[in-house]
């Protein structure tokens, strides 16, 4: 009777080899995608590669890491035990050793990217992580695969035999290591701490006018401090964010402060030249200079375990459609409440654009982004359809505020009026007015001073809208934040979520 060959490889290693063979290519693939949409001054690719199919690349990268890290740790222990007595340095040994080192570097530096470490350490961790994930691991993996398919092809089947000479008792290590690494990657130890919660203290029963909100005793409210990264325009892509909150029987009040070297209220203006009117726009889909500063908060309307774990990464998609939204678009099965402050379009009129994400239809311009009911918008792009002249001119200098023309002071453009404008004159690219209805539920006041944006917001605890999150005293809601520095798309973010608790 012919005896079955027994694999010389540890059973646990053989099983995890399947996990590693899938997770590592996924990490490399999604890592290239993430690098391609990073800041231009950092990314070697500088543009989203058109042959990528798109999708939730950031989310998939995290999923790949959750599978790869525990499998790599356990396999490394088995690998070192197997080769600790070996003195023979072969190409196979070198490839395996580089895979081990690359994996160790990748998941240790990843913690520097996920956790709120000092800015200088973050820059170092990002550089090392990229070198490991985009150079070391891919090269070692390619060499490993080539050797497996050539020199060692005869033993290749034994590396993947999952049911030969099984030792099921050793599988207890998989859930143990997986739980520990998953908790670390998802920042669960930090999320359970007070530093990850924003407490809103009750300050009374009488509603406060939005103009008086800056005068509240904000120093008495406990702050939530975090770091947002990878934002175009910010110093090394990083800005520090501080949030504080209070509430009364009617309203929630929030204050957001974030670092920004420049106060940007320009939004695609129009300039009079000797040849005619010039629309000052560098990129329709990826403007990084002639654009306003922005800030956003995102709240899942219904409880979402997925959002609690990875925040906005669960809803942000990249796309191979480089003409429309190569650097990301938003889509969600369930509605998410979005507060979108815009320095030129909404701030001059004292409101934060109240929007929501729901749906996923790439045939639509905004895919899954929608606005709450009310006025269609409080702003209008001040450019003709053929981009040859502005639609409106300001009646006088008092008609212009923060890079926009007030609708009350806007005069319809005519060639006669245009001829009176001196060459070199820049006309704002926006016409704005106040907004009514649900879209204007969030009122605001802002200030820019000493490199800090300060934004005060006020919104009813319960607006009655199905697209607005409900704030209930004694209960908490999850949220995430992002900031834009004169950039249309590439904002600073954090791959996590926070909790806002209205303390009774």
DANOR-V986994 format. One record per residue. N is the residue number from 0. RES is the residue in one small letter. SS is DSSP state (@ for helix, = for strand, . for the rest). Layout:
n:N res:RES ss:SS
n:N res:RES ss:SS
//
This chain:
n:0 res:x ss:.
n:1 res:x ss:.
n:2 res:x ss:.
n:3 res:x ss:.
n:4 res:x ss:.
n:5 res:x ss:.
n:6 res:x ss:.
n:7 res:x ss:.
n:8 res:x ss:.
n:9 res:x ss:.
n:10 res:x ss:@
n:11 res:x ss:@
n:12 res:x ss:@
n:13 res:x ss:@
n:14 res:x ss:@
n:15 res:x ss:@
n:16 res:x ss:@
n:17 res:x ss:@
n:18 res:x ss:@
n:19 res:x ss:@
n:20 res:x ss:@
n:21 res:x ss:@
n:22 res:x ss:@
n:23 res:x ss:@
n:24 res:x ss:@
n:25 res:x ss:@
n:26 res:x ss:@
n:27 res:x ss:@
n:28 res:x ss:@
n:29 res:x ss:@
n:30 res:x ss:@
n:31 res:x ss:@
n:32 res:x ss:@
n:33 res:x ss:@
n:34 res:x ss:@
n:35 res:x ss:@
n:36 res:x ss:.
n:37 res:x ss:.
n:38 res:x ss:.
n:39 res:x ss:.
n:40 res:x ss:.
n:41 res:x ss:.
n:42 res:x ss:.
n:43 res:x ss:.
n:44 res:x ss:.
n:45 res:x ss:.
n:46 res:x ss:.
n:47 res:x ss:.
n:48 res:x ss:.
n:49 res:x ss:.
n:50 res:x ss:.
n:51 res:x ss:.
n:52 res:x ss:.
n:53 res:x ss:.
n:54 res:x ss:=
n:55 res:x ss:.
n:56 res:x ss:@
n:57 res:x ss:@
n:58 res:x ss:@
n:59 res:x ss:@
n:60 res:x ss:@
n:61 res:x ss:@
n:62 res:x ss:@
n:63 res:x ss:@
n:64 res:x ss:@
n:65 res:x ss:@
n:66 res:x ss:@
n:67 res:x ss:@
n:68 res:x ss:@
n:69 res:x ss:@
n:70 res:x ss:@
n:71 res:x ss:@
n:72 res:x ss:@
n:73 res:x ss:@
n:74 res:x ss:@
n:75 res:x ss:@
n:76 res:x ss:@
n:77 res:x ss:@
n:78 res:x ss:@
n:79 res:x ss:@
n:80 res:x ss:@
n:81 res:x ss:@
n:82 res:x ss:@
n:83 res:x ss:.
n:84 res:x ss:.
n:85 res:x ss:.
n:86 res:x ss:.
n:87 res:x ss:.
n:88 res:x ss:.
n:89 res:x ss:.
n:90 res:x ss:@
n:91 res:x ss:@
n:92 res:x ss:@
n:93 res:x ss:@
n:94 res:x ss:@
n:95 res:x ss:@
n:96 res:x ss:@
n:97 res:x ss:@
n:98 res:x ss:@
n:99 res:x ss:@
n:100 res:x ss:@
n:101 res:x ss:@
n:102 res:x ss:@
n:103 res:x ss:@
n:104 res:x ss:@
n:105 res:x ss:@
n:106 res:x ss:@
n:107 res:x ss:@
n:108 res:x ss:@
n:109 res:x ss:@
n:110 res:x ss:@
n:111 res:x ss:@
n:112 res:x ss:@
n:113 res:x ss:@
n:114 res:x ss:.
n:115 res:x ss:.
n:116 res:x ss:.
n:117 res:x ss:.
n:118 res:x ss:@
n:119 res:x ss:@
n:120 res:x ss:@
n:121 res:x ss:@
n:122 res:x ss:@
n:123 res:x ss:@
n:124 res:x ss:@
n:125 res:x ss:@
n:126 res:x ss:@
n:127 res:x ss:@
n:128 res:x ss:@
n:129 res:x ss:@
n:130 res:x ss:@
n:131 res:x ss:@
n:132 res:x ss:@
n:133 res:x ss:@
n:134 res:x ss:@
n:135 res:x ss:@
n:136 res:x ss:@
n:137 res:x ss:@
n:138 res:x ss:@
n:139 res:x ss:@
n:140 res:x ss:@
n:141 res:x ss:@
n:142 res:x ss:@
n:143 res:x ss:@
n:144 res:x ss:@
n:145 res:x ss:@
n:146 res:x ss:@
n:147 res:x ss:@
n:148 res:x ss:@
n:149 res:x ss:.
n:150 res:x ss:.
n:151 res:x ss:.
n:152 res:x ss:@
n:153 res:x ss:@
n:154 res:x ss:@
n:155 res:x ss:@
n:156 res:x ss:@
n:157 res:x ss:@
n:158 res:x ss:@
n:159 res:x ss:.
n:160 res:x ss:.
n:161 res:x ss:.
n:162 res:x ss:.
n:163 res:x ss:.
n:164 res:x ss:.
n:165 res:x ss:.
n:166 res:x ss:.
n:167 res:x ss:@
n:168 res:x ss:@
n:169 res:x ss:@
n:170 res:x ss:@
n:171 res:x ss:@
n:172 res:x ss:@
n:173 res:x ss:@
n:174 res:x ss:@
n:175 res:x ss:@
n:176 res:x ss:@
n:177 res:x ss:@
n:178 res:x ss:@
n:179 res:x ss:@
n:180 res:x ss:@
n:181 res:x ss:@
n:182 res:x ss:@
n:183 res:x ss:@
n:184 res:x ss:@
n:185 res:x ss:.
n:186 res:x ss:.
n:187 res:x ss:@
n:188 res:x ss:@
n:189 res:x ss:@
n:190 res:x ss:@
n:191 res:x ss:.
n:192 res:x ss:.
n:193 res:x ss:@
n:194 res:x ss:@
n:195 res:x ss:@
n:196 res:x ss:=
n:197 res:x ss:=
n:198 res:x ss:=
n:199 res:x ss:=
n:200 res:x ss:=
n:201 res:x ss:=
n:202 res:x ss:.
n:203 res:x ss:.
n:204 res:x ss:.
n:205 res:x ss:.
n:206 res:x ss:.
n:207 res:x ss:.
n:208 res:x ss:.
n:209 res:x ss:@
n:210 res:x ss:@
n:211 res:x ss:@
n:212 res:x ss:@
n:213 res:x ss:@
n:214 res:x ss:@
n:215 res:x ss:.
n:216 res:x ss:.
n:217 res:x ss:@
n:218 res:x ss:@
n:219 res:x ss:@
n:220 res:x ss:.
n:221 res:x ss:.
n:222 res:x ss:.
n:223 res:x ss:=
n:224 res:x ss:=
n:225 res:x ss:=
n:226 res:x ss:=
n:227 res:x ss:=
n:228 res:x ss:=
n:229 res:x ss:.
n:230 res:x ss:.
n:231 res:x ss:.
n:232 res:x ss:.
n:233 res:x ss:.
n:234 res:x ss:@
n:235 res:x ss:@
n:236 res:x ss:@
n:237 res:x ss:.
n:238 res:x ss:=
n:239 res:x ss:=
n:240 res:x ss:=
n:241 res:x ss:=
n:242 res:x ss:=
n:243 res:x ss:=
n:244 res:x ss:=
n:245 res:x ss:=
n:246 res:x ss:=
n:247 res:x ss:.
n:248 res:x ss:.
n:249 res:x ss:.
n:250 res:x ss:=
n:251 res:x ss:=
n:252 res:x ss:=
n:253 res:x ss:=
n:254 res:x ss:=
n:255 res:x ss:=
n:256 res:x ss:=
n:257 res:x ss:=
n:258 res:x ss:=
n:259 res:x ss:.
n:260 res:x ss:.
n:261 res:x ss:.
n:262 res:x ss:.
n:263 res:x ss:.
n:264 res:x ss:.
n:265 res:x ss:.
n:266 res:x ss:.
n:267 res:x ss:.
n:268 res:x ss:.
n:269 res:x ss:=
n:270 res:x ss:=
n:271 res:x ss:=
n:272 res:x ss:=
n:273 res:x ss:.
n:274 res:x ss:.
n:275 res:x ss:=
n:276 res:x ss:=
n:277 res:x ss:=
n:278 res:x ss:=
n:279 res:x ss:.
n:280 res:x ss:.
n:281 res:x ss:.
n:282 res:x ss:.
n:283 res:x ss:.
n:284 res:x ss:.
n:285 res:x ss:.
n:286 res:x ss:.
n:287 res:x ss:.
n:288 res:x ss:.
n:289 res:x ss:.
n:290 res:x ss:.
n:291 res:x ss:.
n:292 res:x ss:.
n:293 res:x ss:=
n:294 res:x ss:=
n:295 res:x ss:=
n:296 res:x ss:=
n:297 res:x ss:=
n:298 res:x ss:=
n:299 res:x ss:=
n:300 res:x ss:.
n:301 res:x ss:.
n:302 res:x ss:.
n:303 res:x ss:.
n:304 res:x ss:@
n:305 res:x ss:@
n:306 res:x ss:@
n:307 res:x ss:@
n:308 res:x ss:@
n:309 res:x ss:@
n:310 res:x ss:@
n:311 res:x ss:@
n:312 res:x ss:@
n:313 res:x ss:@
n:314 res:x ss:.
n:315 res:x ss:=
n:316 res:x ss:=
n:317 res:x ss:=
n:318 res:x ss:.
n:319 res:x ss:.
n:320 res:x ss:.
n:321 res:x ss:.
n:322 res:x ss:.
n:323 res:x ss:.
n:324 res:x ss:.
n:325 res:x ss:.
n:326 res:x ss:.
n:327 res:x ss:.
n:328 res:x ss:=
n:329 res:x ss:=
n:330 res:x ss:.
n:331 res:x ss:=
n:332 res:x ss:=
n:333 res:x ss:=
n:334 res:x ss:=
n:335 res:x ss:=
n:336 res:x ss:=
n:337 res:x ss:=
n:338 res:x ss:=
n:339 res:x ss:=
n:340 res:x ss:=
n:341 res:x ss:=
n:342 res:x ss:.
n:343 res:x ss:.
n:344 res:x ss:.
n:345 res:x ss:.
n:346 res:x ss:@
n:347 res:x ss:@
n:348 res:x ss:@
n:349 res:x ss:.
n:350 res:x ss:=
n:351 res:x ss:=
n:352 res:x ss:=
n:353 res:x ss:=
n:354 res:x ss:=
n:355 res:x ss:=
n:356 res:x ss:=
n:357 res:x ss:=
n:358 res:x ss:=
n:359 res:x ss:.
n:360 res:x ss:.
n:361 res:x ss:.
n:362 res:x ss:.
n:363 res:x ss:.
n:364 res:x ss:.
n:365 res:x ss:.
n:366 res:x ss:.
n:367 res:x ss:.
n:368 res:x ss:=
n:369 res:x ss:=
n:370 res:x ss:=
n:371 res:x ss:.
n:372 res:x ss:.
n:373 res:x ss:.
n:374 res:x ss:.
n:375 res:x ss:.
n:376 res:x ss:.
n:377 res:x ss:.
n:378 res:x ss:=
n:379 res:x ss:=
n:380 res:x ss:=
n:381 res:x ss:.
n:382 res:x ss:.
n:383 res:x ss:.
n:384 res:x ss:.
n:385 res:x ss:.
n:386 res:x ss:.
n:387 res:x ss:.
n:388 res:x ss:.
n:389 res:x ss:.
n:390 res:x ss:.
n:391 res:x ss:=
n:392 res:x ss:=
n:393 res:x ss:=
n:394 res:x ss:.
n:395 res:x ss:.
n:396 res:x ss:@
n:397 res:x ss:@
n:398 res:x ss:@
n:399 res:x ss:=
n:400 res:x ss:=
n:401 res:x ss:.
n:402 res:x ss:.
n:403 res:x ss:=
n:404 res:x ss:=
n:405 res:x ss:=
n:406 res:x ss:@
n:407 res:x ss:@
n:408 res:x ss:@
n:409 res:x ss:=
n:410 res:x ss:=
n:411 res:x ss:=
n:412 res:x ss:.
n:413 res:x ss:.
n:414 res:x ss:@
n:415 res:x ss:@
n:416 res:x ss:@
n:417 res:x ss:@
n:418 res:x ss:@
n:419 res:x ss:.
n:420 res:x ss:.
n:421 res:x ss:.
n:422 res:x ss:.
n:423 res:x ss:.
n:424 res:x ss:.
n:425 res:x ss:=
n:426 res:x ss:=
n:427 res:x ss:.
n:428 res:x ss:.
n:429 res:x ss:=
n:430 res:x ss:=
n:431 res:x ss:=
n:432 res:x ss:.
n:433 res:x ss:.
n:434 res:x ss:.
n:435 res:x ss:.
n:436 res:x ss:.
n:437 res:x ss:@
n:438 res:x ss:@
n:439 res:x ss:@
n:440 res:x ss:.
n:441 res:x ss:=
n:442 res:x ss:=
n:443 res:x ss:=
n:444 res:x ss:=
n:445 res:x ss:=
n:446 res:x ss:=
n:447 res:x ss:=
n:448 res:x ss:=
n:449 res:x ss:.
n:450 res:x ss:.
n:451 res:x ss:=
n:452 res:x ss:=
n:453 res:x ss:=
n:454 res:x ss:=
n:455 res:x ss:=
n:456 res:x ss:=
n:457 res:x ss:=
n:458 res:x ss:=
n:459 res:x ss:=
n:460 res:x ss:.
n:461 res:x ss:.
n:462 res:x ss:.
n:463 res:x ss:.
n:464 res:x ss:.
n:465 res:x ss:.
n:466 res:x ss:.
n:467 res:x ss:.
n:468 res:x ss:.
n:469 res:x ss:.
n:470 res:x ss:.
n:471 res:x ss:.
n:472 res:x ss:.
n:473 res:x ss:.
n:474 res:x ss:.
n:475 res:x ss:=
n:476 res:x ss:=
n:477 res:x ss:=
n:478 res:x ss:=
n:479 res:x ss:=
n:480 res:x ss:=
n:481 res:x ss:=
n:482 res:x ss:=
n:483 res:x ss:=
n:484 res:x ss:.
n:485 res:x ss:.
n:486 res:x ss:.
n:487 res:x ss:.
n:488 res:x ss:.
n:489 res:x ss:.
n:490 res:x ss:.
n:491 res:x ss:=
n:492 res:x ss:=
n:493 res:x ss:.
n:494 res:x ss:.
n:495 res:x ss:.
n:496 res:x ss:.
n:497 res:x ss:=
n:498 res:x ss:=
n:499 res:x ss:=
n:500 res:x ss:=
n:501 res:x ss:=
n:502 res:x ss:.
n:503 res:x ss:.
//
